[in-house]
Amino acid sequence: MPALWIAHVTVTDADAYAKYAELAGPAIAKHGGRFLARGGRFKQLEGQERLRNVVAQFPSLEAAEACYNSPEYQQALDHARDASERELLIVETTE
């Protein structure tokens, strides 16, 4: 079952976060992920607004979790930890 990786982000250090994005993209692609939305226009209807929203589709929940735990993604994440406030979840799709 495919799965979506959904991130809501407030960037606090644009330079450091740019390094995260540079490294995260290839790590996500390596695990079969592809971006469906990456920082585009949005309308906040409920909850805390985050100015950057990202949705990536993976072949499965397990592939998305393996990506998150991979050395490549963890290296990228080192640049995001002090450069952003984030929420990230993985959810299976119905198709």
C-alpha positions in Angstrom: 0.0 0.0 0.0 1.5 3.4 -0.9 2.2 5.9 1.9 2.5 9.6 2.2 5.2 11.4 4.1 3.7 14.7 5.3 5.8 17.4 6.8 4.8 20.8 8.2 7.7 23.1 8.7 8.7 26.6 10.0 12.2 27.4 8.8 14.2 29.4 11.3 17.6 29.3 9.5 17.2 29.4 5.7 20.9 28.6 4.9 21.1 25.5 7.1 17.6 24.4 5.9 18.8 24.7 2.3 21.6 22.2 3.0 18.9 19.9 4.5 16.8 20.2 1.4 19.8 19.6 -0.9 20.6 16.3 0.9 17.1 15.1 1.7 15.8 15.1 -1.9 18.3 12.4 -3.1 17.7 10.4 0.1 14.0 10.4 -0.5 14.4 9.5 -4.2 16.7 6.6 -3.2 13.9 5.0 -1.2 11.3 5.3 -4.0 9.9 8.6 -2.8 8.6 11.3 -5.1 7.4 14.8 -4.2 3.7 15.6 -4.7 4.0 19.0 -3.0 7.0 20.9 -1.8 6.5 24.3 -0.3 3.7 25.4 -2.7 0.7 27.7 -2.0 -1.6 26.6 0.8 -4.6 27.7 2.9 -4.4 26.9 6.6 -7.9 25.8 7.8 -7.1 24.4 11.3 -4.2 24.0 13.7 -0.8 25.7 13.7 0.3 27.3 10.5 3.6 26.2 9.1 4.9 28.1 6.1 6.4 25.1 4.4 4.4 22.0 3.7 5.8 18.9 1.9 4.1 15.7 0.7 6.1 12.8 -0.7 4.7 9.5 -1.9 6.5 6.3 -1.2 5.8 2.7 -2.3 4.9 1.7 1.2 4.9 2.9 4.9 7.9 0.7 5.4 9.8 2.4 2.6 9.0 5.8 4.0 10.1 4.7 7.5 13.3 3.1 6.1 14.1 6.4 4.3 13.6 8.4 7.5 16.0 6.0 9.4 18.6 5.8 6.6 22.0 7.3 7.1 21.5 9.6 4.1 18.4 11.1 5.5 19.7 11.3 9.0 22.7 13.3 7.7 20.3 15.7 6.0 18.2 15.9 9.1 21.2 17.1 11.1 20.9 20.3 9.1 17.2 20.7 9.8 17.1 20.1 13.5 18.4 23.5 14.6 17.1 25.3 11.5 13.4 24.5 11.7 10.4 23.5 13.8 8.7 20.5 12.2 6.0 17.9 12.4 6.4 14.8 10.2 4.1 11.8 9.8 3.7 8.9 7.5 0.2 7.7 6.5 -0.9 4.8 4.2 -3.1 5.8 1.4 -6.3 4.0 0.5 -5.2 3.1 -3.0 
